[in-house]
């Protein structure tokens, strides 16, 4: 098309400035219908109504209109070139009497990585306005006239480091007009959105698995009632009402803060499982279900345990329900929702607490597990948190920078100590991506960096090196 170029990743220079999206329900239906079926099934196995000699994948224009092609997704391993062509409705196209026009030089999403390198540039919603090639006038025009049919073509793995190429192992291009393909197979499935006559989903098959999700687009038709409605309809697939994300881990604390003490980091050990439920369409979190099980008591002091949704205001929580041993409570005189599960670790070892929190549709990042867990030792005011997690309103702030603690409260740096006066960020509480960590619980009275030699270098690097230090 005139003025069109692309970068090394194949991002067209004529991409529209704004992302284009259909309704969430329509987009979900497109992604579900044009997806790998698995178990050796093809799209024809699942949707036989999309196939047959009387089924067309071309767009018959019956009223002058502008057209735009919008990228949705691709599951292909190849970097495919996608284009289109036109021919007078009612005639038979062939490779000799059509003019192919390039629309997307590389139908590959930006998140595709091959050998540690990005190979694409497209985002869902990237739109290119198509141009009609008027062969009589030998010029491009903005509108596609009534009486022409738009077909589709794909050059398999045709994009290579900024160039358009053809590989012998791929063979000829794939066309939406089945008779133009050497094997006569249907290579494109086009489905009309029944909710509007101005959107058509289009899926390409680049090779052999026939799932038609190698390059998925939708066509935007500018004018209403501008195309023939003989295309099959896009099935309406009800989106899930929720999605959820579950995280498991282990919380371990040293109870002698602000002193280091024996620094074995196993005075309180709690296993957790946390699931965040989100609205599938909005992405907002509306519920959390947490499971906490205290599994080890290695200290001589009396320790309690609780956690705080420290990034939320109180009014963002609708309700809190706790199932487990008696003695739990919700602290109402806190600036953020705070739940105390137990006051004495020894009395509840091995007993599970299940906490269900209904939220007023919040950003999931605000309730990312494990929130702000803490223990309190000998009194409610002596809290011990993970590194750089803030104390609650009930904590005794005078304990900071006493004994071995070197917190910098004004900079938001809390609950840290030093190693040999050199290494900062030595924690008093840890969140580990493991459960049933018996190695730690058995190392009573042994400093954690003696039990795990890589611990110091992990702390020294700010958590960037030796991230598997706990795998002794």
N, C-alpha and C positions, 0 to 999 in steps of 0.2 A: 504494500500500500504506500501511497506517496508520503514521504517524510518519515517513514518507519525505519527504525534501527534497533539495536539491542546491545546490551553489555555482555561481558564475558560469561555471565550466568544465564543469559537469555531473557533478561527482563526487557520487554519492549519499551521503546521510548514513547510510544503513543498510548501507554496505559493511562486510563482516566485518573484524575487526581484523588477522587474519593472512592473508598471501598463500597461495592454494591452488594447488597444482601436481600434475598427474599425473606419471607416470614420465617421465624425459627422452626415452625412446624414443617414448612415446605423444605427447608434446608435439611432438616433431620430425615425427612422421607427420601430425599435425593441420596444422602449418604448411606442410608440403610438399604435402599434398593440396589444402588451401584456399589456393592461391597462383595468381597470374596466370600463365597458360600461355604467353602471348606468341604471336607469329606468327599472330594472328587466331584461335587455337584457344580454344574454350570448355571448361568442365569436362565437358560432355556428350561432346565430341569425344574427350577423354582417358579418361573414365570413363562410358561409356554405360550401365553396369549400375546407375548411381544414378538413372536416369530412366525414366519410363514410367507408364502409367495405373495400374499396380498397385503403384507405389512410393509409400510414405507418408513424410512428413517430420514427422508428429506423434508424440507419445509416448503410448502407451496404457498407462494405469496399471492393473495387475491386483492390486496389494496396497497398502494404505495406506502412504504414505511421504512424507517430506520431500524437497523438491527445491531445489537451488541452481544458479544460473547464474553461470558464471565466464568473465570476459573473457580472450581470448587475443590477438587482434590485429585490425587494420583497415588496409586499403590504400585506403580510400575517400577521395575528395576532399570528399564531403559529410559533415556532422555528423549522423549518423543516430540516431533514437530507436528503441529496441528494447523490445518488450513481448511479452506472451503472453495467451492466453485459454484457456478450457476449455469442453468440451461433452460431453454423455453419449456414451460410446463406442457407435458404431453408428448415430448420428443424423447429419444433414447440417447443418453450421454455415453461417450466412450473416451478413452484416454487421449484420443487424437483431436477431439472437438471441444474440449473444455480448457479453460484457463484456471489453473490452481492459483490461489492467493493465500499467502502466509498470514496467519493470525497470531499464533503463539510459537515462537521458535524453540522454546523449551518448556514443555508442560510439566514442570517439576517443581514441587513445593520447596520453599526456602529451608525447611527443617530436614531435608534429606541429606545425609552424610555418607560419603563413600571414601574409604581409606582415610578417615579423619579430615576430610575436606568437604565443604559445602558444594553441592552441584546444581542447586536450583535457586530460584529467587521469588517464586510466586506465593502470594497469600490468597487464601479463600476470599473471594470478592474482588480480585483484580479484574478489571473490565477493559476490553478493547472494542471500540466502535468499528464495525465492519463497513467496508465500502463496496459498492456494486461496480463491477467491471463491465462497462458498456463497450462490447467488442466492435460495434458498428462505428461508434465515435472514437474508439481507442482512448477512452478516458475513464477515470473513477468518478462515481457519483455518490452522494450521501445517502440517497434513498434507493431501496430495492423496488423496482416497479412491479405492478400487478402482472401476472402472467409468467413469472419466472419461478423456478424451483431452486432452492439452495441445497447443495449436497456438501458432504464433509470428507476430508481426507487426512491421513496420518502417515508420516514418514517414521518408521520404527527406528528408534535409537539414532535419530538423524541429527542430533545436536552434539557437537564435539568442540569444546573450548572456543565457543563463539562462532563456529562455522556450521553450515548446513551440509551434511554429507549423506551418502547412501552406501550402506554396507552390503556386500554380496550375501552374507549369511542371513540378512533380514529379508531380502527379496524386494518385490515391488511394493509401492505404497498401498495402504489399506483404504478402501473407499466405502462410503455409506451405501452406494448403489451396488448391490451384491454382484450383479453380472459383470462389473468392472474388476472384480477380484479374481485372480487366477483359480482359486478354489471355490468360487461362487458363494463363499460363506458370508453371512451377515456380520459386518464388523462394527456396526454402530447401532445403538438402541436409543431412539429419541421418544420421549414421553411428555405429553402435554399435561400441564398442571390444570386439573379440572376446576380449581378455584378461580382461575383467571385464564383468558385466552391470550395472554401476553407473556407467557413464560413456558419454555420447553426445556426439559432436562435432557442432556446428551452425554452418553457414555461410550467410550471407544475401547475396542479390544485390539491390542497390538501384536498378540502372538497366538498362544495355543490354549490357555486355560478357560477362555470364553466367559470371563466374569464381568467384562465390560466396565471395569473400574480403573483401567490403565491411564485414562485421562477423562475426568468428569467435568462437565461445564453446564451452564444453563444459558439459554438464548433469551435475551430481552427483546420483545417486540414493542416498538414505540407506540404504534397505533392499535387501538382496539379493533377486533374483527378483521385483522389484516392477513391472517393465515388460514388455510384450510384446516378443518378440525378432524381430519381422518386419522390423525396419529393416535396410538394407544394412550390411555391416561396413566399418569403417574399415580401408583397406589398410595393411599394415605396411610402412613405408618405412625401410629400413636407414639409420641416420644415418651420416654420414661418420666415419671413425675419427679424422680430423685436420682441422684448419683451419690455414691459415698466413697470415702477414703479412710482406710483403717491403718493405724500406725501402732506398732508394739515396741516395747523397750523396757528398760530397767533404770530406776533412779537410785543412786547411791550417795550417802551423805556422811560427812565427818561431824560428830556431835560436839566436839570441844571448841568450835569457833567461839571467839576470835583467836584462840590459840590453835596451833597445829596439832598439839598432842601427839599421839602415836601415828597419826595421819595414815591409817589403814583404809580409810574411806569405805568402811563396811558397817558402821554403827547402825545405820538404818538403810535397809534395802527393800524397795517396793517395785514389783512388776506392774506394768500397766498395758492396757489395750484401749485405744481411743478411736472412735469412728465419728467422722463429721458427715452429716447428711446435707446435701445441697439440692436446691431446685434445679432441674436439668436445663431449663430454659433461661433462667436469670443468673444462675451460678451462685446465688446467695445461700449461705448456711442457715438452716432453720432448726437444726437439732444436733446435739452432741450426745453420744452414749459412751461413757468412760467406765472402765473396769480397773480397779486398783486392788492389788493383793500384797500386803506386807509379808515378806518371806524370810527376813533375817533381822535379828537384833544382836549387834556386836558390841554395843556400848553398855557402860554401867549406869548411865544416867537415864532418866525418864524422858522419852521423846514422843511428841505427837506429830501428826502429819496433816497437811491440807494443801489446797492449791487455789490460785486466783486467776480469773480471766482478766488479767491486768490491762488489756487494751480495750476493754468495754466499759461503758457507763452502766450503772445499775439498771437503767430502764431498757437496756437491750436484751435483758433476760426476762422471759415471760414466766417461767416456772422452773423449779429444781426439785427432782425426786431422787431420793437415795434409798437403795435397798442394801442392807448389810447389818452388821452388829450395831447395837444401840450405842448412843453417845455422839453420833454425828450431829452437825449443826451448820446452819448458814448464818454467817456474820452479817448483819444488816447495817452495822455502823462502819462500813468500809466504803471507799469511793468506787471500788470495782467489786463485782461479785466474787465472794470468797467462801469456800466450803472447807470446813474442818471435818475430817473423817474420824480421827481418833486422837485421844490425849495420851494414851499409854500404849506404845508399840507392843510390849510383851503380852498384853492381854488379848491381842487380836491377830497374832501370827498365823498365817495360812488362811485367814478368812477374807473372802472377796467382798468388795463394795462395788455396786453398780450405780452409777450416777447418770440420770437422764436430764438434760438441760434443754428446754425449748427456748429458741432464740427469736428475736424480732428481725429476721432476715438481715444478717450481717455479712461483711466481707470475710470469706474463709480465712484470709491471712490474719485476721484479728483473733481467731480462735485456733491457730495452729498448735497441735500437740507438741510438747506436754504442757502448754500454757505457762504458768509460773508456780511450780510445785515447791514446797518448802517443809522443813521440819521446825519444831520449836522445842527447846530443851530446858527443862526444869521450870520454865515459866513461859507464858504465852508471848512475852515480849522479846524473848531471845530466839529470833528466827534465823534460819540458815537456808539460803537459796542457791540456785545454780548461778554460775558466773554471769554477772551483768544483768541479772533479773532483779528488779527493785523490791525492797521490803514493802510489806503492807502497812496500813496506817497504824497498826497496833505494835509494830516493831520498835524496839529501843534503839534509836539512831545513835545514841551516845557510845555504843559498842564499836562502831566503825573506827578504824585506825587505832585500836587498842590491841595490845599483845602482838600477835603475828599478822593481824589483818592490815592490808595496805590499800583499802578501797579509796577511790577518788570519787566521792559522792557528787561533786559539782559536775564531773564529766560523765556521770552515769555508769561508773565502773564500780561494781559491788562484789563483795565476798571473794576476795582473792588474797593470796599470800605469795611469798617468794621462796625460791629454792637457792640456798647458799648465798642469799643476798643478790642474786643475779637474774634468775628467771622469774618474771612476773606471771600473773594469770594462773597461778596454782589454785585449783578450785577447792571449794568445800562441799560442792554438790555436783553430780555428773548425771547426764542423760546418755545411756548407752543403748545401741541398737541390738541388744541381745536380751534374752530372758534365761532364767535358770543358770545364773552365773556363779557356779559353786566354787570356782577358783578364787574369786574375790572374797566370798563369805568365809572360806577356810583360812584365809591369811590374817588371822587375828594378831593384832599388835605389830604387824610388819608393814612398814611404810609402803605405800602403793607403788612407788617408783623402784622399790627393791623387788617387789613381786612381779612387776611389769617393766623391764629395763627400757622399753621404748617410750614410756610415759613422759619422761622429761623432754625428749626431743619433740614429741607431739605438742606439749604445752609451749615449748620455746618457739615453735613455728606458728603459733596461733591456731593450731588445729589443722594445718595444711599438709604436714608430713606425718608419716607413720600413723595414718588414720585407723589402722587395724592393730594398734598397740595392745589392745586387750586380748588379742589372739595369741598370747604368750608363746 
